[in-house]
């Protein structure tokens, strides 16, 4: 694998020496990051307008939960950039979730969902959330189906979204519809404009922060199109994270799913898009501010103590990852009317 120095040397070989320094640096950045694509559909999970319309309604509908209080949007609120701003989310009957809710924005870009990575796609996560004890809390999908059938308008929407199926109200189809909607929740940012060649889209301070991000080594985990979200890593490579954060609970990470000692304290690396807008940070929501999170990550994962100037410039770079909310998300839909079928 090429080191950062090796990449820099390669760039100088491939790019004419007369090139502008900004262009040289842009080429270097392009080795680690990719701009946001407008398309997240796959062959397995296509995006059709009818699917998205149904998924958007289901995403915002609390009537589908056990007690009628929880929708996907409760933990992923538009006003809070796809989060709920809580250290740990709260589900039906005020049941606490064990971990912090990551933003749903750009989530479809990641290779798995949840901090443990135990959901393979946004569709898988959405389908299974209906029966999650600390999320929707339904005992079985039959109860969810009864709630859907009681809402005037859903029957027609399901028929349009799944025209070849006689009885399309299934758990899998609910996941497909919500997932199709979530695949539209992309937030192009000034950094994407920068990667496409507009070097003026980032301030000088943000470019300095990007330089620090590369040189310090943050990019070793937070690269690619989502700036993370593509692998698992131990949280606390060099030091135990709970010692620094003061957390009273020790989460064993993917070990709780796999029972493999190699997965002890291992979590999915989160993507950093819109990170400035989504505190508190980490799987347990134990860190309130972005500067504190940057310092802790450098210490825990890389063993580096950052200066105030380094942190300041990195914050400006991460600010440039904030994009505009999609129109179909910023304003929740008017839901089809119908009676709530409790429990």
C-alpha positions in Angstrom: 0.0 0.0 0.0 1.3 3.4 -0.9 2.3 5.7 1.9 1.2 9.3 1.9 4.8 10.3 0.9 4.7 7.7 -1.9 1.4 9.2 -3.2 2.9 12.7 -3.1 5.9 11.5 -5.1 3.7 9.7 -7.6 1.6 12.9 -8.1 4.7 14.9 -8.9 5.6 12.3 -11.5 2.2 12.2 -13.1 1.3 15.9 -12.9 3.4 18.5 -14.8 5.7 20.5 -12.5 4.1 23.7 -13.9 0.7 22.8 -12.4 -0.7 25.2 -9.9 -0.2 24.1 -6.2 -4.0 24.1 -5.7 -4.3 21.6 -8.6 -1.6 19.4 -7.2 -3.3 19.3 -3.8 -6.7 18.5 -5.4 -5.2 15.6 -7.2 -3.8 14.3 -3.9 -7.2 14.7 -2.2 -8.8 12.8 -5.0 -6.7 9.8 -4.2 -8.5 9.4 -0.9 -12.0 10.8 -1.5 -14.8 10.6 -4.1 -17.5 13.2 -4.7 -21.1 12.3 -3.9 -22.9 10.5 -6.6 -26.5 11.3 -7.5 -27.3 7.6 -7.7 -27.5 5.1 -4.9 -29.8 2.6 -6.4 -28.5 -1.0 -7.0 -29.8 -3.8 -9.1 -31.2 -5.5 -6.0 -32.6 -2.2 -4.6 -33.9 0.0 -7.4 -35.4 3.5 -6.8 -38.8 4.2 -8.4 -41.0 7.2 -7.6 -43.8 5.0 -6.3 -41.5 3.2 -3.9 -40.0 6.5 -2.7 -43.4 8.1 -2.1 -44.6 5.1 -0.1 -41.3 4.9 1.8 -41.4 8.5 2.7 -44.8 8.1 4.2 -43.8 5.0 6.2 -40.6 6.7 7.4 -42.6 9.5 9.0 -45.6 7.5 10.3 -45.6 6.8 14.1 -48.8 4.8 13.9 -46.9 1.8 12.8 -45.2 1.4 16.2 -46.4 -0.6 19.2 -47.7 2.5 21.1 -48.2 4.9 18.2 -45.3 7.2 19.3 -42.3 6.1 17.2 -41.5 6.5 13.5 -38.2 6.3 11.8 -38.1 10.1 11.9 -38.2 10.1 15.7 -34.6 9.1 15.9 -33.8 10.7 12.5 -35.3 14.1 12.6 -34.8 16.6 9.7 -34.3 19.5 12.0 -31.4 17.7 13.6 -29.8 16.5 10.4 -31.1 12.9 10.6 -30.4 12.4 14.3 -32.2 13.0 17.6 -29.4 14.8 19.5 -29.6 12.3 22.3 -26.7 10.3 23.7 -28.9 7.3 23.3 -32.2 7.2 21.5 -35.5 6.5 23.1 -38.1 4.1 21.6 -41.6 2.9 22.4 -42.8 3.3 25.9 -39.7 5.4 26.5 -37.5 2.3 26.3 -33.8 3.3 26.0 -31.8 2.2 23.0 -28.3 0.9 23.8 -26.5 3.2 21.4 -26.5 6.6 19.8 -28.6 7.0 16.6 -26.3 7.9 13.6 -27.6 10.2 11.0 -29.8 8.6 8.2 -28.4 11.1 5.7 -26.1 9.4 3.2 -26.5 6.2 5.2 -27.1 4.2 2.0 -23.4 4.9 1.0 -22.1 2.8 3.9 -21.3 -0.9 3.7 -23.5 -1.9 6.7 -25.8 -0.2 9.2 -25.8 0.1 13.0 -22.7 0.6 15.1 -22.3 -3.2 15.1 -22.8 -3.5 11.4 -25.5 -6.1 11.9 -27.7 -4.7 9.2 -26.6 -5.3 5.6 -28.4 -2.3 4.0 -30.9 0.5 4.7 -33.6 -1.9 3.5 -32.6 -4.6 5.9 -32.3 -2.0 8.8 -35.8 -0.6 8.0 -37.5 -3.9 7.7 -36.1 -5.2 11.0 -36.8 -2.0 12.9 -40.5 -2.8 13.1 -39.8 -5.6 15.5 -37.0 -4.0 17.4 -37.8 -4.1 21.1 -36.3 -0.6 21.7 -37.5 1.0 18.5 -40.9 0.2 17.1 -41.5 -2.6 19.6 -44.1 -4.6 17.7 -44.4 -8.3 18.7 -44.8 -9.5 15.1 -45.3 -8.1 11.6 -49.0 -9.2 11.7 -49.7 -6.4 14.1 -47.8 -3.9 11.8 -49.8 -5.1 8.8 -53.1 -4.5 10.7 -52.0 -0.9 11.4 -51.1 -0.3 7.8 -54.5 -1.8 6.6 -56.3 0.6 9.0 -54.8 3.6 7.2 -56.8 4.9 4.3 -54.6 5.3 1.3 -51.8 2.8 2.1 -53.5 0.0 0.1 -53.4 2.1 -3.0 -49.8 3.2 -2.4 -48.6 -0.3 -1.8 -50.4 -1.5 -5.0 -48.6 1.2 -7.0 -45.2 0.4 -5.5 -45.5 -3.3 -6.0 -47.9 -3.8 -8.9 -47.1 -7.4 -9.6 -48.0 -8.6 -6.0 -51.4 -9.7 -4.9 -50.8 -8.8 -1.2 -47.8 -6.4 -1.2 -48.0 -5.4 2.5 -45.1 -7.5 3.8 -42.2 -6.7 6.1 -39.7 -7.1 3.2 -41.6 -4.6 1.0 -41.9 -2.1 3.8 -38.1 -2.3 4.1 -37.7 -1.9 0.4 -39.9 1.2 0.3 -38.3 2.9 3.2 -34.9 2.0 1.9 -35.7 3.4 -1.5 -36.6 6.7 0.2 -33.5 6.7 2.3 -31.4 6.2 -0.8 -32.6 9.7 -1.9 -31.3 11.3 1.3 -28.0 12.6 -0.1 -26.5 15.9 0.9 -23.9 17.3 -1.6 -21.6 19.7 0.2 -18.9 22.3 -0.6 -16.3 19.5 -0.3 -18.0 17.7 -3.3 -17.7 20.9 -5.4 -14.0 21.0 -4.3 -13.4 17.4 -5.4 -15.0 18.2 -8.8 -12.4 21.0 -9.4 -13.9 24.1 -7.8 -10.9 24.9 -5.5 -12.7 28.2 -4.4 -15.5 26.2 -2.7 -13.3 25.6 0.4 -11.9 28.4 2.5 -8.1 28.6 3.2 -8.7 27.4 6.7 -10.8 24.4 5.5 -8.0 23.5 3.1 -5.5 23.7 5.9 -7.9 21.4 7.9 -8.0 18.9 5.0 -4.2 19.0 4.9 -4.1 18.1 8.6 -6.8 15.4 8.1 -4.5 13.8 5.6 -1.2 14.3 7.4 -2.4 13.3 10.9 -3.8 10.0 9.4 -7.6 10.5 9.9 -8.0 9.5 6.3 -6.8 6.0 7.0 -10.3 5.3 8.4 -12.4 8.2 7.1 -11.9 8.1 3.3 -14.0 7.3 0.3 -17.3 8.7 -0.7 -18.8 8.8 2.8 -15.5 9.6 4.6 -15.9 6.4 6.5 -18.6 3.8 6.8 -16.7 1.2 4.9 -15.0 -0.9 7.5 -14.8 -2.0 11.2 -12.2 -0.8 13.5 -11.4 -1.2 17.2 -12.4 1.9 19.1 -9.5 2.6 21.4 -6.5 1.1 19.5 -3.9 2.8 21.8 -5.9 3.6 24.9 -9.2 2.5 26.4 -11.9 5.0 25.3 -13.9 4.9 28.5 -10.9 6.1 30.5 -10.8 9.3 28.4 -14.5 9.9 28.0 -15.5 9.0 31.6 -18.1 6.6 30.3 -19.6 4.5 33.0 -20.6 1.7 30.6 -18.2 -0.4 28.5 -19.7 -1.5 25.2 -18.0 -4.6 23.9 -18.8 -3.7 20.3 -19.2 -6.4 17.6 -18.2 -9.0 20.1 -21.8 -8.8 21.3 -22.9 -10.0 17.8 -20.1 -12.4 16.9 -18.7 -13.6 20.2 -15.3 -13.4 18.5 -12.6 -12.1 20.8 -11.1 -10.3 17.8 -14.2 -8.2 17.7 -13.9 -6.9 21.2 -14.5 -3.1 21.2 -14.8 -3.1 17.4 -17.4 -0.8 15.8 -18.3 0.3 12.3 -16.4 3.4 11.4 -19.0 6.2 11.0 -19.1 8.4 7.9 -18.3 12.0 8.5 -20.7 13.8 6.2 -22.7 16.4 8.1 -20.7 15.5 11.2 -20.7 19.2 12.4 -24.5 19.0 12.6 -24.9 15.7 14.5 -23.6 15.8 18.1 -23.2 14.1 20.5 -20.5 11.8 19.2 -19.5 8.1 19.3 -21.6 5.0 19.8 -22.5 6.0 23.4 -23.0 9.7 22.7 -20.5 10.5 25.4 -18.8 13.4 23.7 -20.7 16.7 23.2 -18.5 18.7 20.9 -16.7 18.2 17.6 -13.4 19.6 18.8 -13.4 17.2 21.7 -14.2 14.3 19.4 -11.3 15.2 17.1 -8.8 15.3 20.0 -10.0 12.0 21.4 -9.9 10.2 18.1 -6.4 11.4 17.4 -5.3 10.3 20.9 -7.2 6.9 21.0 -6.6 5.8 17.4 -3.3 7.4 16.3 -1.6 8.4 19.5 -1.2 12.0 18.6 -1.8 15.1 20.7 -3.2 17.8 18.4 -2.6 21.5 18.8 -5.4 24.0 19.1 -4.6 25.2 15.6 -4.8 21.7 14.1 -8.2 21.1 15.8 -9.5 24.5 14.7 -8.6 23.9 11.0 -10.0 20.4 11.1 -13.3 21.7 12.4 -13.5 24.1 9.4 -12.8 21.2 7.0 -15.5 19.0 8.6 -17.9 22.0 8.4 -17.4 21.9 4.7 -18.9 18.4 4.7 -22.3 19.8 5.6 -24.8 19.7 2.8 -28.3 21.0 2.2 -31.2 18.8 3.3 -33.1 17.1 0.5 -36.4 18.8 -0.2 -38.4 15.6 0.4 -36.9 15.3 3.8 -36.7 18.8 5.1 -40.5 19.1 5.0 -42.3 16.0 6.4 -45.2 14.7 4.2 -48.9 14.9 5.1 -49.7 11.3 6.0 -52.8 9.4 4.7 -55.6 9.4 7.3 -56.7 6.3 9.3 -57.4 4.9 12.7 -54.6 3.9 15.0 -54.6 0.2 15.9 -53.1 0.1 19.4 -51.1 -3.0 20.2 
